[in-house]
Amino acid sequence: MSGLRESQKAGRRKRILDAARAHFLDRGFEATTIEAIAESAEISAVTVFNYYGTKGGVLLALVGESDSILIEKINGILGDPPLDPLEAVLRFSQVICRHALDYLHKPVWRHVVATAVIEGSSEFGRGYASLDLELVRMLASLLEILKDRDRLQQDYPCAVAAGVLYNLHNARFIKFMSDDKMSIKTFDELVRADIAYAMTQTINS
């Protein structure tokens, strides 16, 4: 019986998140209400509140739902990375950015970033932050792979560099999502310049 209840709960959560994504993409975050999400999911608004607490909680849970897809894409890079370290790290950044744009559009991502700060101590805020930690860990693994293949110096500080490089990516990501006029091509060019400079500094430090 408990297995059935869990299955039913998972089904309701999926309906909520599917409905929320459709509304956010169609109407935007601000114009979407919990009541509208509940109606589309064919459940009560109280159930949505019980599961996610706030509309921001729904949004962060929605982003979290796509984490496994992103992780799988990143694992694809780890399995067959470009041999040039700059290109490998840039590919890492590009996969994250393009995955984000495939899932939600820029105006909604602005609310994701704001909500992650406002609700950072909530269950879903912590989940969002944990993805950042996992991505830094995966970037460090990518750098270690390149080191093992003699594409980086043996004393290259992979863990430290991964934190720096990911933070640079994140800063550009936030700027990109906040600027409707910035193209994905410009984003890539800026990230490439950031990575090139930062990797030179960590190599020479």
C-alpha positions as CSV (number, residue, x, y, z in Angstrom):
1,M,0.0,0.0,0.0
2,S,2.8,2.4,0.8
3,G,4.3,1.7,-2.6
4,L,1.0,2.7,-4.2
5,R,0.8,5.9,-2.2
6,E,4.4,6.8,-3.2
7,S,3.6,6.1,-6.8
8,Q,0.5,8.3,-6.6
9,K,2.5,11.1,-5.0
10,A,5.2,10.9,-7.6
11,G,2.5,11.1,-10.3
12,R,0.9,14.2,-8.7
13,R,4.4,15.8,-8.5
14,K,5.0,15.2,-12.1
15,R,1.7,16.6,-13.1
16,I,2.4,19.7,-11.0
17,L,5.8,20.3,-12.5
18,D,4.6,19.6,-16.1
19,A,1.8,22.1,-15.6
20,A,4.1,24.6,-14.0
21,R,6.6,24.5,-16.8
22,A,3.9,25.0,-19.4
23,H,2.5,28.0,-17.6
24,F,5.9,29.6,-16.9
25,L,6.9,29.2,-20.6
26,D,3.5,30.5,-21.9
27,R,2.6,33.2,-19.3
28,G,5.8,33.9,-17.5
29,F,6.6,33.4,-13.8
30,E,4.9,36.4,-12.4
31,A,1.6,35.9,-14.2
32,T,1.4,32.2,-13.3
33,T,-0.5,31.4,-10.1
34,I,-0.5,28.3,-7.9
35,E,-4.2,28.0,-8.6
36,A,-3.6,27.9,-12.4
37,I,-0.9,25.3,-12.0
38,A,-3.3,23.2,-9.8
39,E,-6.1,23.5,-12.2
40,S,-4.0,22.3,-15.1
41,A,-2.6,19.5,-13.0
42,E,-6.1,18.5,-11.9
43,I,-5.4,18.7,-8.2
44,S,-6.1,21.2,-5.5
45,A,-4.0,24.3,-4.9
46,V,-3.6,23.1,-1.3
47,T,-1.8,20.0,-2.5
48,V,0.6,22.2,-4.5
49,F,1.3,24.3,-1.4
50,N,1.8,21.2,0.7
51,Y,4.3,19.8,-1.8
52,Y,6.3,22.9,-2.6
53,G,5.4,25.6,-0.2
54,T,5.6,28.5,-2.6
55,K,5.5,29.3,-6.3
56,G,9.3,29.7,-6.0
57,G,9.5,26.3,-4.5
58,V,7.7,24.9,-7.6
59,L,10.1,26.7,-9.8
60,L,13.2,25.4,-8.1
61,A,11.8,21.9,-8.0
62,L,11.1,22.2,-11.8
63,V,14.8,23.1,-12.4
64,G,15.8,20.2,-10.1
65,E,13.7,17.8,-12.2
66,S,16.0,18.4,-15.2
67,D,19.2,17.8,-13.2
68,S,19.5,14.2,-14.1
69,I,19.3,15.0,-17.8
70,L,22.1,17.7,-17.4
71,I,24.3,15.3,-15.4
72,E,23.9,12.7,-18.2
73,K,25.0,15.3,-20.7
74,I,28.0,16.2,-18.6
75,N,28.9,12.6,-18.2
76,G,29.0,12.4,-22.0
77,I,31.8,15.0,-22.0
78,L,33.7,13.2,-19.3
79,G,33.6,10.0,-21.4
80,D,35.0,11.7,-24.5
81,P,36.4,15.1,-23.7
82,P,38.1,17.4,-26.2
83,L,41.9,17.1,-25.8
84,D,42.4,20.8,-25.7
85,P,41.7,21.9,-22.0
86,L,40.2,25.2,-23.1
87,E,37.8,23.6,-25.5
88,A,36.9,20.9,-22.9
89,V,36.0,23.5,-20.3
90,L,34.2,25.6,-22.8
91,R,32.2,22.6,-23.9
92,F,31.2,22.0,-20.3
93,S,29.9,25.6,-20.0
94,Q,28.1,25.4,-23.3
95,V,26.3,22.2,-22.4
96,I,25.0,23.8,-19.2
97,C,23.8,26.9,-20.9
98,R,22.1,25.2,-23.8
99,H,20.5,22.7,-21.5
100,A,19.1,25.6,-19.5
101,L,17.7,27.4,-22.6
102,D,16.2,24.1,-23.8
103,Y,14.2,23.8,-20.6
104,L,13.2,27.4,-19.7
105,H,13.6,30.8,-21.4
106,K,15.6,33.8,-20.2
107,P,12.8,35.7,-18.3
108,V,12.0,32.6,-16.2
109,W,15.7,32.0,-15.5
110,R,15.9,35.4,-14.0
111,H,13.3,34.3,-11.5
112,V,15.2,31.0,-10.9
113,V,18.3,32.9,-9.9
114,A,16.4,35.3,-7.7
115,T,14.4,32.6,-6.1
116,A,17.5,30.5,-5.4
117,V,18.8,33.4,-3.3
118,I,15.5,34.2,-1.6
119,E,14.7,30.6,-0.8
120,G,18.2,29.3,-0.4
121,S,17.6,27.7,3.0
122,S,14.5,25.9,1.8
123,E,14.5,22.2,0.8
124,F,14.4,23.2,-2.9
125,G,16.9,26.0,-2.5
126,R,19.4,23.5,-1.0
127,G,18.7,21.2,-3.9
128,Y,19.5,23.9,-6.4
129,A,22.8,24.7,-4.5
130,S,23.7,21.0,-4.4
131,L,23.7,20.9,-8.2
132,D,26.3,23.7,-8.3
133,L,28.5,21.6,-6.0
134,E,28.0,18.5,-8.1
135,L,28.9,20.4,-11.3
136,V,32.1,21.8,-9.7
137,R,33.0,18.2,-8.7
138,M,32.4,17.0,-12.3
139,L,34.4,19.9,-13.7
140,A,37.3,18.9,-11.4
141,S,37.0,15.3,-12.7
142,L,37.2,16.6,-16.3
143,L,40.4,18.5,-15.4
144,E,41.8,15.4,-13.7
145,I,41.0,13.3,-16.9
146,L,42.9,15.9,-19.0
147,K,45.8,15.8,-16.5
148,D,45.9,12.0,-16.7
149,R,46.1,12.3,-20.5
150,D,49.0,14.8,-20.1
151,R,47.0,17.7,-21.4
152,L,47.6,19.6,-18.2
153,Q,50.6,19.8,-16.0
154,Q,50.8,17.2,-13.3
155,D,50.8,19.9,-10.6
156,Y,47.7,21.6,-12.0
157,P,45.3,22.4,-9.1
158,C,42.2,20.8,-10.6
159,A,39.9,21.2,-7.6
160,V,40.8,24.9,-7.1
161,A,40.6,25.6,-10.8
162,A,37.2,23.9,-11.1
163,G,35.8,26.2,-8.5
164,V,37.2,29.3,-10.1
165,L,36.2,28.3,-13.6
166,Y,32.7,27.3,-12.6
167,N,32.2,30.6,-10.8
168,L,33.3,32.5,-13.9
169,H,30.8,30.4,-16.0
170,N,28.0,31.1,-13.4
171,A,28.7,34.9,-13.5
172,R,28.5,34.9,-17.3
173,F,25.4,32.7,-17.2
174,I,23.6,35.2,-14.9
175,K,24.6,38.1,-17.1
176,F,23.5,36.2,-20.2
177,M,20.1,35.3,-18.7
178,S,19.6,38.9,-17.5
179,D,20.3,40.5,-20.9
180,D,17.8,39.7,-23.7
181,K,20.1,41.2,-26.3
182,M,23.1,39.0,-25.6
183,S,23.4,36.2,-28.1
184,I,24.6,32.7,-27.3
185,K,27.5,33.3,-29.6
186,T,28.6,36.3,-27.4
187,F,28.1,34.3,-24.3
188,D,30.5,31.6,-25.7
189,E,33.1,34.2,-26.7
190,L,33.0,35.8,-23.2
191,V,33.3,32.5,-21.4
192,R,36.1,31.4,-23.7
193,A,38.1,34.6,-22.8
194,D,37.4,34.1,-19.1
195,I,38.5,30.5,-19.2
196,A,41.6,31.2,-21.2
197,Y,42.7,33.9,-18.7
198,A,41.9,31.9,-15.6
199,M,43.5,28.7,-16.8
200,T,46.7,30.7,-17.6
201,Q,46.7,32.1,-14.2
202,T,46.2,28.8,-12.4
203,I,48.9,27.1,-14.6
204,N,51.4,29.9,-13.8
205,S,50.5,30.3,-10.1
